[in-house]
Amino acid sequence: MIYRSCLLLISAWLLLLAGCASVTTQPPAKATLPNALPQEVIVQGTPAQAPPTQGAIPDPSVEGTIADPVPKPVVSGNQAVIALLDRARLDTGTGQREAAGASLERALRIEPRNAWLWHELAQLRLAQGQYAQAISLAQKSSSFAGRERRLRALNWRVIGDARVAQGNPSGAEQAFKLAAELEQ
């Protein structure tokens, strides 16, 4: 009887340790969302050329200098929100979009006026094929974005992509035009 109790206690302890071992201190793998906020490399002095993709070797014939990558915006100062956003991105990267949506919605209950979280949720709904909701969420994000032109441009891109998917090419063209104006 004592042997079984010890065995049960040891098994429970090992399961607890295994659960703790799954929590890592390393940052989660990058998840790719449509229009996600990548680290971009900007080539100064050549506005007509598109910036090279991340990790690309710069072309020596291009004039100008390569600036530091544009840092990702500070989405929140709240560690719980950051953890939920990281979880959502990880879940999206592994194809668990429902779990990602739940994490983003939970983060939004903590910070309901966070424009970046609304944008992330809009991107997720776009990827899920929920185009009307993606448009609505992108518009809500823009309403909280204030003077953040980059975020407002990204929201217009989500709206444009959703309108393309809905079969509204003229509405999509208008959205992409507004995004381009904000990016200048």
N, C-alpha and C positions, 0 to 999 in steps of 0.2 A: 504494500500500500504506500509506504514511504517512497519506494522506488518510483512508482507512478507519479506521485506528487512532484518529486524532483525532476522527473523527465518532463512533466507538463510545464513546470516552472522554467526549466532550461529552454524548452521549445518556445515558450512565450517570450523569453528574454532574447533569443536569437531572432525571432520575428521582429521584435522591437528594434534591435540593432540593424537588421536588414532594411527596415523602413527608414531609419536615420541615415543609413549609408546612401540611400537614393537621393538625398538632398545634397546638392553640390554647391560649392562656393564659386564655381566658374560661371561666367555669364552664359545664358542660354544661346543655343545656335541661332544664327540669324534666320528669321522667317521672311519669306518673300510675299508681300502683299502687292496687289496692283497699285501703282503710284506710291509705293512705300517711300520712306524718307531715306535714301541712300546717302552714304558719304560721297560727295561729288568732288571731282577735281576740276578746278576752273583754270582755264588758260587766259592769262591777262594779256591784253593788247591784241586779241584776235576775236572780236565779237562775231564775225561771220562764221567761224567754225564752231562745231558742236564740241563740248568738252569731252575728253576721252573717257572711256568707261573705267570704272574702278579697277585698279590693278593693271591697266594698260601701260605699255611702255611709251613714253612721250616721243613724238616725232621730232627729230632734231631739226627739221626744216621749219618748224613752227616758231615764229618769233614770239618774244615775250617770255615771261617766267611762269613757272607753275606755282600756284599758291597752295597753301595748306588746304587740306580737305575742309569743306564747309561742315562745321560741327552740327550734330543733330540738335534740334531744339530741346530745351528743357521742357519736358512734358508736364512734370509735376515735381514738387518738393516733398510730397508725401510718399514715404517708403512703401506703404501698402498699395498705393496706386501704381507705383513703378513695378512692384512685384506682380501685380495683376496684369499689367500691360506686357511685361516680359512673358508671363505665362500664356497670355493670349497669342502673342507672336510665335511662341514655341508650339502651341497647339495648332495654329494655322499652318505652320511649316510641316507638321506631321499629318495634316489633313483632318484634324479634329476641329472643324469649324464651329460646331455647336458649343463645344467646351470653350472655344475662343470667344464666342459671342457672350457666353455666360460670364466669363472673366471681365470682358469689357463693360458689360452692363453693371456688374458689381462695382467696378472702378467708377463708373458714372454715378452710382448711388453715393459714393464717397465725395466725388467732385463733379456735381451736375453741370457746372459752368465751364468745364475744361474743354476748350475747342479742339485740342489735339485728340482727345479720347473720342469725341463725336466723329472726327475724321476717320480714325482707325475703324470705328464701327461701321461707318459708311463704306469704307473699302471692303470690309468683310462681307457686308450685305451685297455689294456689287459682285464679289467673287462667288457668292451663293446664288446669284441669279435673281435676287430680290431688288429689281431695278428701281421701282417706285420708292421703296424704303431707303435705298442708297441715296437717291436724289434728296429726299426729305432730310436725312441725317447730315448730308453734306451742306445743305442749306442751314441747318441748325448750327453746324460747326462754324460756318461763316458768320452767323449772327453773333457768336461769342468770340470770333477771331480778332475783332477790333482792327488794328493797323497792321496785322501780320499778313503782309501781301503774299508771302510764300505759301502760307496755309490756305488763304483764300484762293490762290491759283490752283493749288492741289485739289481743293474742293470742286472748282469748276471743271477740272479734268475728270474727277469721279462722275460729275453730272454729265459731262460730254460722253464718257464711256457708257454710262447707263442709257443715255438717249440713243446712242448708236445701237445698243442691244435691243432697245424698244422699237427700233425702226423709225426713228425721228432724226434723219440726217441734217435737216435745217436747224433744229434745236441743238443738235450736237455741235454743228459748226459754230453756232453762236457761243456756246459754252467754251469751246476751245479757243475762240477768238478772245473772249474775256480773260481766260487763263493766260494767254500769251501777253495780253496787255499788262496784267499784274506782274508777270515775270520780268518785265523790262525795267 
